[in-house]
Amino acid sequence: MSELAERFDTHDPGEKQVAEKIRCDACPVMCYIAEGRTGACDRYGNTGGRIVRCDPLTILEHSAGTGGAVVPFAGEGEEWNGELVNSGRRFVTAIGAGTTYPDYKPAPFIVSQEVEGVDLVTVVTEGIFSYCGVKIKIDTDRFLGPETAIVRAEGEAVGHVTTGEYGSQMLSLGGVHHLTGGSKSEGRVTCATMLDLCNRKPVELAIDGGATVIVEAGKAPVIDGQAEHRMRVGCGSATIGMFATQWRGLVDEVVVVDDHITGVVSEHQAGKVLGWEDTGIKILGRRSTPGRYFKVSEPGLGWGGTTISDPLSILGEWNPKKGARSGLSLLMVSTTGEQFAYFELNDDLKPVEKPFPERLRKSVGLIEDNCEPALCTVLFVGGAGGSLRAGVVENPVNLTRSVQGLKTYVTVGGAPVYVWPGGGITLMVDVMRVPENAFGYVPTPALVAPIEFTLRRDDYLRLGGYADEIRSVDDVLAKGGEYFNARGRKDAPTDNPWPPLAQLRLAGESPDR
């Protein structure tokens, strides 16, 4: 039994246990759990009359070179013998650590170790995030749905379509209103959807007025049953700029079809610089600047993210007074190079499709080669509120100011995060950099995410940290924590950096310490 476990009981003294069950205090649900069973969260269970955290405490081993593997709290079926696995540094993550809830107590682990001459403290806890969401970046030209359209999972509203970015469609899911502001079913489905996404599992989403898409972090999206392969190399105008020299002397005109900006090489600035002759072409769209056209089509699943299946549908009458002539050659291609066709004007100045010439295959292949693979990126966004911070320091605002002042380095499961400017601690992390299955939930509903705060020991004490709770890494390995952290191991990304020592050194030397 650990010293911390002796200190915090799981039920009030003298409280009657219900049918030999004991109460778990790790979240607001406060389940009564029978021997050998887990609570509603599947994270805590009753083992031998004590509440035990069922997932393993994950400790990252950083080798002297480029990251490293994971060192488990203890091997399966055996106790750790106290010997170092190697001379690398250990980083105690919050995965499997337990929670500060109900907030009257310090974080489960407050760990001290010296790294390159700097005495650091890492405060480790699993935060219960009612205020959290997921941002999804889907690399595709395909139309997913109109901006602000509702995104649904299992028929429930779980988010919306947000502003598209360069070559990517963006979704925003979750947030406190979907989690707690709607029906019980909406909150349950929203929580389950975000949990699966954060734990890198596939989720099917349906967008009102748009597509059905299967999203899985680190994998290509599947849109209306069709797997995506490529992210566009650029808009139609950018493609013209990049590859105009490849087409010079091989074809008389090139049109790059794109939902946003369709490019025409003979009119484009790149073509003019290269001395491209006018062809008399007419594009049925809204002309922006020379060689750049908006709204040639509505968004869709066709050429370049448009509704177009026949590229000739965006062409008007050719003008012989401006260069149109019989035999003039035309290449039409999409921004990914997946669709392409070759035409020549007949005597009536009508484009007629011809077999695709070998001389142009290299240029089309070059567009494809410059396209990156289609990918789904899932970012967890959470607000670390006062209750979580109270487990780190006695006055929570001190921690907020330290994070904002770059004196405290924040990680999620050992992965670096982006902390948004402004008030509070609002963080964002790529779930692909976090060890697998690092996220949990409580049926309030809310997500549970690991979070670590690393800072210099003297700064931690100055903030009003819990000095008496500071322990060494070896002590953590030997004794575990309040919830008898289960044994095991997990794989983890190896490219996450150790907290930036240079930053922490500078923070310690700043004039306003």
NUTIMI-519357 format. One record per residue (C-alpha): residue number from 1; z, y, x. Coordinates in steps of 0.001 Angstrom, whole numbers, plus 500000, padded with zeros to 6 digits. Each point is the difference from the previous one (the first is absolute). Layout:
{pt NUM, {Z, Y, X}}
...
//
This chain:
{pt 1, {500000, 500000, 500000}}
{pt 2, {499010, 503384, 501427}}
{pt 3, {502341, 502985, 500224}}
{pt 4, {497819, 501902, 497546}}
{pt 5, {499973, 497134, 497512}}
{pt 6, {503800, 499983, 499988}}
{pt 7, {500028, 503674, 499152}}
{pt 8, {497806, 500071, 496896}}
{pt 9, {500724, 497681, 497097}}
{pt 10, {497259, 499087, 497529}}
{pt 11, {502249, 500430, 496971}}
{pt 12, {503054, 502044, 499117}}
{pt 13, {503386, 498513, 500908}}
{pt 14, {501285, 497897, 497137}}
{pt 15, {496716, 500239, 498118}}
{pt 16, {499259, 496900, 497949}}
{pt 17, {496888, 498172, 501209}}
{pt 18, {497604, 499046, 497204}}
{pt 19, {499514, 496220, 499832}}
{pt 20, {500860, 499653, 503707}}
{pt 21, {497338, 502567, 500886}}
{pt 22, {500583, 502916, 502346}}
{pt 23, {498695, 503517, 499627}}
{pt 24, {497485, 501443, 502476}}
{pt 25, {500403, 503706, 500775}}
{pt 26, {496755, 500437, 501963}}
{pt 27, {498209, 501918, 497217}}
{pt 28, {500713, 501621, 496621}}
{pt 29, {499195, 496802, 498076}}
{pt 30, {503219, 498372, 501290}}
{pt 31, {498970, 496412, 499229}}
{pt 32, {502536, 497213, 499544}}
{pt 33, {498688, 497195, 502203}}
{pt 34, {500883, 496320, 499854}}
{pt 35, {500504, 497873, 503124}}
{pt 36, {496676, 499135, 501622}}
{pt 37, {498039, 502513, 497918}}
{pt 38, {498510, 503437, 500704}}
{pt 39, {500188, 503192, 497986}}
{pt 40, {497185, 501621, 498027}}
{pt 41, {498588, 501518, 503202}}
{pt 42, {499662, 496648, 501815}}
{pt 43, {501498, 501762, 503036}}
{pt 44, {503707, 499200, 499693}}
{pt 45, {501619, 496685, 499144}}
{pt 46, {503359, 498302, 499599}}
{pt 47, {500705, 497685, 502906}}
{pt 48, {503462, 498534, 500295}}
{pt 49, {501468, 502677, 497774}}
{pt 50, {498595, 502900, 502041}}
{pt 51, {497006, 502256, 499395}}
{pt 52, {497380, 499285, 502677}}
{pt 53, {496792, 501884, 500815}}
{pt 54, {497413, 497235, 499646}}
{pt 55, {497246, 501407, 502212}}
{pt 56, {500358, 499934, 503773}}
{pt 57, {501099, 503015, 501969}}
{pt 58, {496945, 500892, 502101}}
{pt 59, {500490, 501183, 503557}}
{pt 60, {496913, 501086, 501918}}
{pt 61, {499731, 499077, 503654}}
{pt 62, {498126, 502596, 502047}}
{pt 63, {498714, 498568, 503265}}
{pt 64, {499489, 502142, 503034}}
{pt 65, {496300, 500242, 499231}}
{pt 66, {498404, 500528, 496597}}
{pt 67, {502489, 499353, 497238}}
{pt 68, {501056, 496422, 499442}}
{pt 69, {500987, 497242, 497657}}
{pt 70, {502921, 499736, 497631}}
{pt 71, {503383, 498650, 501004}}
{pt 72, {501767, 498473, 497001}}
{pt 73, {503668, 500589, 499225}}
{pt 74, {500456, 496296, 500745}}
{pt 75, {497723, 497004, 500213}}
{pt 76, {499561, 497803, 496959}}
{pt 77, {502863, 497537, 499873}}
{pt 78, {501757, 501173, 503137}}
{pt 79, {502186, 502817, 501218}}
{pt 80, {498795, 502444, 502613}}
{pt 81, {501626, 499157, 503319}}
{pt 82, {500292, 503569, 501200}}
{pt 83, {497384, 499712, 502740}}
{pt 84, {497221, 502554, 500206}}
{pt 85, {496566, 498695, 499048}}
{pt 86, {498493, 502407, 502521}}
{pt 87, {500796, 503366, 501511}}
{pt 88, {498154, 501959, 497285}}
{pt 89, {501675, 502527, 497725}}
{pt 90, {501105, 498974, 496523}}
{pt 91, {499538, 502137, 496919}}
{pt 92, {502095, 499056, 496981}}
{pt 93, {497904, 500639, 496896}}
{pt 94, {501317, 500396, 496474}}
{pt 95, {498060, 496976, 498749}}
{pt 96, {502622, 497651, 498615}}
{pt 97, {502804, 502354, 500985}}
{pt 98, {501418, 500784, 496578}}
{pt 99, {500629, 503276, 498240}}
{pt 100, {502443, 502893, 499961}}
{pt 101, {500233, 499833, 496212}}
{pt 102, {502234, 501092, 498302}}
{pt 103, {500081, 502632, 502732}}
{pt 104, {503681, 500223, 500738}}
{pt 105, {499543, 497993, 503163}}
{pt 106, {498157, 500354, 503318}}
{pt 107, {496593, 498441, 500578}}
{pt 108, {500033, 496216, 500621}}
{pt 109, {499180, 500372, 503697}}
{pt 110, {500595, 502948, 502321}}
{pt 111, {498824, 498760, 503373}}
{pt 112, {500311, 501574, 503415}}
{pt 113, {498114, 499156, 503175}}
{pt 114, {498870, 501760, 503132}}
{pt 115, {496245, 500329, 500504}}
{pt 116, {498603, 501526, 503187}}
{pt 117, {503221, 501879, 500624}}
{pt 118, {500328, 501337, 496442}}
{pt 119, {502897, 498808, 497845}}
{pt 120, {498415, 499515, 496585}}
{pt 121, {501391, 499157, 496588}}
{pt 122, {497876, 498349, 497312}}
{pt 123, {501327, 500068, 496439}}
{pt 124, {498546, 497167, 497934}}
{pt 125, {499949, 499611, 496220}}
{pt 126, {497851, 498728, 497168}}
{pt 127, {499403, 502966, 497721}}
{pt 128, {499675, 499715, 496228}}
{pt 129, {497047, 502271, 499194}}
{pt 130, {499693, 501029, 496357}}
{pt 131, {497949, 502933, 501241}}
{pt 132, {497129, 498249, 501701}}
{pt 133, {496307, 499342, 499659}}
{pt 134, {496966, 498506, 501650}}
{pt 135, {496909, 501840, 501215}}
{pt 136, {496894, 497838, 500311}}
{pt 137, {496909, 500856, 502049}}
{pt 138, {496988, 497868, 499074}}
{pt 139, {497055, 500308, 502368}}
{pt 140, {496977, 499849, 497694}}
{pt 141, {497230, 502105, 498479}}
{pt 142, {500303, 498098, 496740}}
{pt 143, {501167, 501885, 496943}}
{pt 144, {503515, 498922, 499057}}
{pt 145, {500688, 502479, 497227}}
{pt 146, {500166, 503692, 499171}}
{pt 147, {502588, 502131, 501730}}
{pt 148, {503398, 499896, 498213}}
{pt 149, {498982, 496814, 498132}}
{pt 150, {502899, 497650, 499248}}
{pt 151, {500355, 496949, 502236}}
{pt 152, {501385, 496931, 498243}}
{pt 153, {501510, 496689, 501035}}
{pt 154, {500472, 497314, 497359}}
{pt 155, {499000, 502648, 497464}}
{pt 156, {502835, 502374, 500963}}
{pt 157, {499453, 503472, 501463}}
{pt 158, {501185, 499914, 503618}}
{pt 159, {498229, 503015, 501559}}
{pt 160, {496814, 502044, 500099}}
{pt 161, {496818, 500691, 501959}}
{pt 162, {500423, 502950, 502346}}
{pt 163, {497606, 502086, 502103}}
{pt 164, {497389, 498020, 501905}}
{pt 165, {499869, 500441, 503753}}
{pt 166, {497181, 499524, 502496}}
{pt 167, {498582, 496556, 499332}}
{pt 168, {503116, 498885, 498126}}
{pt 169, {501346, 499870, 496467}}
{pt 170, {503696, 500791, 499602}}
{pt 171, {502583, 498711, 497519}}
{pt 172, {503581, 501150, 499459}}
{pt 173, {502320, 497407, 498462}}
{pt 174, {503635, 499894, 499008}}
{pt 175, {502378, 502908, 500089}}
{pt 176, {503200, 500477, 498064}}
{pt 177, {498259, 500781, 496687}}
{pt 178, {498149, 496670, 499892}}
{pt 179, {503050, 498143, 501301}}
{pt 180, {502597, 501489, 497677}}
{pt 181, {498316, 502426, 497603}}
{pt 182, {497983, 497591, 497860}}
{pt 183, {500620, 496701, 498259}}
{pt 184, {501908, 497127, 501593}}
{pt 185, {496720, 498143, 500399}}
{pt 186, {498363, 502954, 501765}}
{pt 187, {502912, 500280, 502436}}
{pt 188, {500070, 496262, 500643}}
{pt 189, {496258, 499743, 500625}}
{pt 190, {499947, 503144, 502155}}
{pt 191, {502800, 498629, 502164}}
{pt 192, {498359, 496565, 500318}}
{pt 193, {496615, 501552, 500835}}
{pt 194, {501390, 502198, 502751}}
{pt 195, {502102, 497169, 501399}}
{pt 196, {496962, 497731, 500311}}
{pt 197, {497901, 502751, 501563}}
{pt 198, {502701, 500901, 502532}}
{pt 199, {500438, 496325, 500887}}
{pt 200, {496228, 499704, 500616}}
{pt 201, {499200, 497908, 496931}}
{pt 202, {496837, 500427, 497899}}
{pt 203, {500309, 501976, 496762}}
{pt 204, {497392, 500452, 497277}}
{pt 205, {499780, 503540, 498646}}
{pt 206, {497909, 501229, 497071}}
{pt 207, {498978, 503665, 499826}}
{pt 208, {499394, 501684, 496652}}
{pt 209, {496303, 500844, 499707}}
{pt 210, {499286, 498348, 503316}}
{pt 211, {500187, 496806, 502006}}
{pt 212, {502317, 497078, 500495}}
{pt 213, {501036, 499702, 503629}}
{pt 214, {502003, 497454, 501962}}
{pt 215, {502025, 501766, 502671}}
{pt 216, {501717, 498300, 502934}}
{pt 217, {501276, 501865, 503056}}
{pt 218, {497861, 499311, 503042}}
{pt 219, {497243, 498294, 497989}}
{pt 220, {496701, 501131, 498518}}
{pt 221, {500125, 501095, 496345}}
{pt 222, {498374, 497914, 497283}}
{pt 223, {498427, 502307, 497415}}
{pt 224, {498884, 498550, 496662}}
{pt 225, {499926, 496592, 501635}}
{pt 226, {497924, 501123, 502992}}
{pt 227, {501553, 500070, 503470}}
{pt 228, {499309, 503181, 501935}}
{pt 229, {498836, 499728, 503588}}
{pt 230, {499401, 503453, 501419}}
{pt 231, {501385, 503516, 499951}}
{pt 232, {497192, 502563, 500053}}
{pt 233, {499070, 501514, 503346}}
{pt 234, {500087, 503466, 498431}}
{pt 235, {498510, 501934, 497090}}
{pt 236, {496215, 500181, 499692}}
{pt 237, {499877, 503277, 501909}}
{pt 238, {502175, 498697, 502830}}
{pt 239, {497852, 496860, 500242}}
{pt 240, {496903, 502170, 500368}}
{pt 241, {501688, 501963, 502763}}
{pt 242, {501056, 496872, 501864}}
{pt 243, {496743, 498060, 499843}}
{pt 244, {497183, 502548, 499657}}
{pt 245, {498894, 499382, 503586}}
{pt 246, {499739, 496257, 499259}}
{pt 247, {497437, 500651, 497260}}
{pt 248, {497946, 502698, 501736}}
{pt 249, {496418, 498735, 500452}}
{pt 250, {500619, 496783, 497990}}
{pt 251, {499915, 501303, 496432}}
{pt 252, {498954, 503240, 498264}}
{pt 253, {503016, 500420, 497711}}
{pt 254, {503513, 498550, 499672}}
{pt 255, {502326, 500306, 497018}}
{pt 256, {503595, 498786, 500372}}
{pt 257, {501345, 499372, 496494}}
{pt 258, {503657, 500918, 499475}}
{pt 259, {502243, 500723, 497030}}
{pt 260, {501360, 503167, 501616}}
{pt 261, {497303, 501499, 502238}}
{pt 262, {496505, 498477, 500116}}
{pt 263, {498114, 500905, 503170}}
{pt 264, {496260, 500724, 500540}}
{pt 265, {498940, 500028, 503634}}
{pt 266, {496932, 502283, 499753}}
{pt 267, {502086, 502783, 498417}}
{pt 268, {503249, 499363, 501889}}
{pt 269, {500985, 502186, 502930}}
{pt 270, {499895, 496947, 502284}}
{pt 271, {496399, 499348, 499002}}
{pt 272, {499002, 503628, 500472}}
{pt 273, {501485, 500073, 503503}}
{pt 274, {497918, 496907, 500820}}
{pt 275, {496845, 501611, 498596}}
{pt 276, {499702, 497848, 496879}}
{pt 277, {497045, 500945, 497793}}
{pt 278, {500377, 500778, 496291}}
{pt 279, {499070, 497168, 497652}}
{pt 280, {499994, 501656, 496569}}
{pt 281, {502783, 497731, 498754}}
{pt 282, {502061, 500996, 496946}}
{pt 283, {503529, 498694, 499422}}
{pt 284, {501400, 499956, 496457}}
{pt 285, {503438, 501382, 500809}}
{pt 286, {501845, 503238, 500652}}
{pt 287, {498878, 501476, 503302}}
{pt 288, {502868, 501170, 502158}}
{pt 289, {498617, 500998, 503381}}
{pt 290, {496655, 498907, 501481}}
{pt 291, {499732, 496208, 499960}}
{pt 292, {503333, 499524, 498167}}
{pt 293, {500147, 499154, 496276}}
{pt 294, {502959, 499548, 497646}}
{pt 295, {500084, 497989, 496755}}
{pt 296, {496843, 497939, 500372}}
{pt 297, {501816, 497454, 497836}}
{pt 298, {503323, 499190, 498405}}
{pt 299, {502440, 497921, 502090}}
{pt 300, {499543, 496249, 499715}}
{pt 301, {499503, 496672, 501719}}
{pt 302, {496396, 500550, 501103}}
{pt 303, {498324, 501606, 502998}}
{pt 304, {502451, 502131, 502011}}
{pt 305, {502692, 499881, 497323}}
{pt 306, {497653, 501233, 497256}}
{pt 307, {498770, 498333, 496812}}
{pt 308, {496528, 499710, 501548}}
{pt 309, {498287, 496630, 500236}}
{pt 310, {496508, 501487, 500420}}
{pt 311, {500100, 502687, 502726}}
{pt 312, {496728, 501518, 498766}}
{pt 313, {501845, 501208, 496900}}
{pt 314, {501371, 502974, 501962}}
{pt 315, {496520, 501206, 501034}}
{pt 316, {497892, 502551, 498133}}
{pt 317, {496304, 500832, 500434}}
{pt 318, {498760, 500338, 503574}}
{pt 319, {498461, 503377, 500858}}
{pt 320, {496702, 499820, 501950}}
{pt 321, {500261, 503719, 500814}}
{pt 322, {503133, 499255, 502006}}
{pt 323, {498781, 496991, 501958}}
{pt 324, {499727, 497071, 497566}}
{pt 325, {496975, 497804, 500763}}
{pt 326, {498668, 496520, 499475}}
{pt 327, {501479, 497495, 502435}}
{pt 328, {503164, 502037, 500683}}
{pt 329, {502787, 497557, 500886}}
{pt 330, {503518, 500109, 498523}}
{pt 331, {503217, 498181, 500915}}
{pt 332, {502806, 499965, 497440}}
{pt 333, {503338, 498619, 501135}}
{pt 334, {503646, 500011, 498880}}
{pt 335, {502935, 501323, 502028}}
{pt 336, {501074, 496474, 500959}}
{pt 337, {496516, 498713, 500786}}
{pt 338, {500518, 497225, 497447}}
{pt 339, {497148, 501266, 497814}}
{pt 340, {496693, 501155, 501442}}
{pt 341, {496334, 500134, 498994}}
{pt 342, {496696, 501266, 501407}}
{pt 343, {497277, 501811, 498028}}
{pt 344, {496630, 501637, 500572}}
{pt 345, {498323, 502614, 497780}}
{pt 346, {496779, 498859, 498309}}
{pt 347, {497041, 502226, 499172}}
{pt 348, {501832, 501314, 496931}}
{pt 349, {502974, 500916, 502208}}
{pt 350, {502145, 497323, 498418}}
{pt 351, {502318, 498010, 502277}}
{pt 352, {499145, 496303, 500141}}
{pt 353, {502395, 497494, 501559}}
{pt 354, {498637, 498174, 503041}}
{pt 355, {501365, 497191, 502179}}
{pt 356, {502743, 501364, 502163}}
{pt 357, {498601, 500780, 503483}}
{pt 358, {501622, 498482, 503060}}
{pt 359, {499965, 503365, 501763}}
{pt 360, {502669, 501284, 497617}}
{pt 361, {502330, 496983, 499991}}
{pt 362, {501799, 501114, 503135}}
{pt 363, {500900, 503388, 498471}}
{pt 364, {501279, 498403, 496783}}
{pt 365, {501983, 497514, 502069}}
{pt 366, {501461, 502896, 501963}}
{pt 367, {501399, 501487, 496782}}
{pt 368, {501615, 496658, 499166}}
{pt 369, {501376, 499631, 503518}}
{pt 370, {501697, 503395, 499736}}
{pt 371, {501740, 499160, 496743}}
{pt 372, {503580, 498837, 500289}}
{pt 373, {501172, 497007, 497954}}
{pt 374, {501179, 500756, 496465}}
{pt 375, {503788, 499864, 499936}}
{pt 376, {502968, 500562, 497711}}
{pt 377, {502821, 502035, 501532}}
{pt 378, {503367, 500014, 498230}}
{pt 379, {502571, 502669, 500818}}
{pt 380, {503559, 499811, 498694}}
{pt 381, {501416, 503437, 499169}}
{pt 382, {503705, 500413, 499326}}
{pt 383, {502622, 502707, 499742}}
{pt 384, {503197, 499179, 501882}}
{pt 385, {502574, 501530, 497687}}
{pt 386, {503606, 501069, 500389}}
{pt 387, {501462, 496603, 499207}}
{pt 388, {498104, 498281, 502798}}
{pt 389, {500802, 502785, 502448}}
{pt 390, {503700, 499781, 499182}}
{pt 391, {500068, 496611, 501700}}
{pt 392, {498763, 501620, 503215}}
{pt 393, {502231, 503070, 500265}}
{pt 394, {502848, 501387, 497934}}
{pt 395, {498116, 503221, 499170}}
{pt 396, {496465, 498913, 498943}}
{pt 397, {498330, 503373, 500543}}
{pt 398, {500788, 499730, 503724}}
{pt 399, {497726, 496963, 500244}}
{pt 400, {497225, 501794, 498113}}
{pt 401, {500116, 502934, 502373}}
{pt 402, {500053, 497712, 503021}}
{pt 403, {496891, 498163, 498790}}
{pt 404, {498223, 503265, 499260}}
{pt 405, {501017, 501308, 503413}}
{pt 406, {498524, 496895, 501698}}
{pt 407, {503381, 498967, 501395}}
{pt 408, {500033, 496837, 497884}}
{pt 409, {497087, 497563, 500083}}
{pt 410, {499293, 498116, 496760}}
{pt 411, {498427, 496544, 499778}}
{pt 412, {499393, 497466, 497241}}
{pt 413, {500485, 496459, 501229}}
{pt 414, {499391, 501287, 503511}}
{pt 415, {496706, 501663, 499019}}
{pt 416, {499446, 503712, 500657}}
{pt 417, {499848, 502228, 496927}}
{pt 418, {498629, 503397, 499091}}
{pt 419, {502750, 502284, 498677}}
{pt 420, {498673, 502643, 497630}}
{pt 421, {500956, 503622, 500712}}
{pt 422, {502295, 501835, 497613}}
{pt 423, {503255, 498984, 498407}}
{pt 424, {501487, 496525, 499996}}
{pt 425, {498803, 496967, 501935}}
{pt 426, {496689, 498954, 498440}}
{pt 427, {498351, 497405, 502184}}
{pt 428, {496721, 498102, 500024}}
{pt 429, {499220, 496762, 501838}}
{pt 430, {497010, 497658, 500356}}
{pt 431, {501188, 496632, 498672}}
{pt 432, {497782, 498194, 502534}}
{pt 433, {502308, 501241, 502760}}
{pt 434, {503101, 498619, 498282}}
{pt 435, {500969, 496306, 500362}}
{pt 436, {498831, 497824, 497121}}
{pt 437, {502122, 499773, 496844}}
{pt 438, {502207, 502859, 501173}}
{pt 439, {500186, 501592, 496536}}
{pt 440, {502163, 498860, 497119}}
{pt 441, {501012, 501263, 496593}}
{pt 442, {502863, 500418, 497604}}
{pt 443, {499389, 499711, 496265}}
{pt 444, {501231, 503521, 499235}}
{pt 445, {496963, 500167, 500804}}
{pt 446, {499577, 501251, 503563}}
{pt 447, {498560, 498853, 503311}}
{pt 448, {502210, 499136, 502940}}
{pt 449, {498643, 501017, 503388}}
{pt 450, {501456, 499692, 503494}}
{pt 451, {500724, 503300, 501707}}
{pt 452, {501403, 500766, 503435}}
{pt 453, {501218, 503277, 501503}}
{pt 454, {500087, 500197, 503814}}
{pt 455, {501570, 502875, 501924}}
{pt 456, {502101, 500757, 503056}}
{pt 457, {503571, 498784, 499712}}
{pt 458, {501490, 503435, 500681}}
{pt 459, {497765, 501529, 497324}}
{pt 460, {501052, 497299, 497545}}
{pt 461, {503669, 500741, 500544}}
{pt 462, {499333, 503719, 499727}}
{pt 463, {498369, 499453, 496590}}
{pt 464, {503142, 498351, 498665}}
{pt 465, {498886, 496405, 500491}}
{pt 466, {502237, 496998, 499509}}
{pt 467, {501294, 499653, 503553}}
{pt 468, {502271, 497038, 499238}}
{pt 469, {497086, 497965, 498616}}
{pt 470, {497801, 500175, 503117}}
{pt 471, {499325, 496524, 501399}}
{pt 472, {497982, 498531, 502847}}
{pt 473, {496868, 497942, 499468}}
{pt 474, {501776, 496945, 501413}}
{pt 475, {502800, 500433, 497485}}
{pt 476, {497467, 500155, 497169}}
{pt 477, {498366, 496814, 501237}}
{pt 478, {503316, 498227, 500321}}
{pt 479, {501740, 501059, 496796}}
{pt 480, {497355, 501073, 497497}}
{pt 481, {501040, 502439, 497325}}
{pt 482, {501698, 500588, 496704}}
{pt 483, {497657, 497734, 498071}}
{pt 484, {499975, 497082, 502468}}
{pt 485, {496369, 500646, 500808}}
{pt 486, {498019, 496765, 499779}}
{pt 487, {498407, 498456, 503044}}
{pt 488, {496267, 499891, 500596}}
{pt 489, {497116, 501964, 501471}}
{pt 490, {496940, 501924, 498946}}
{pt 491, {496809, 500946, 501765}}
{pt 492, {499490, 503700, 500551}}
{pt 493, {497272, 502337, 501298}}
{pt 494, {500294, 500370, 503763}}
{pt 495, {498518, 503478, 500409}}
{pt 496, {502816, 502029, 498484}}
{pt 497, {501473, 502316, 502637}}
{pt 498, {503618, 500175, 500965}}
{pt 499, {501523, 503230, 498633}}
{pt 500, {498590, 502799, 502194}}
{pt 501, {502567, 500411, 502717}}
{pt 502, {498425, 503191, 501278}}
{pt 503, {500427, 501561, 496564}}
{pt 504, {503627, 498904, 499762}}
{pt 505, {500747, 501223, 503523}}
{pt 506, {498528, 503405, 499196}}
{pt 507, {501913, 500129, 496744}}
{pt 508, {503199, 499395, 501904}}
{pt 509, {499197, 502804, 502429}}
{pt 510, {499008, 502621, 497435}}
{pt 511, {501957, 503287, 500106}}
{pt 512, {501287, 499666, 496419}}
{pt 513, {501755, 496671, 500504}}
//
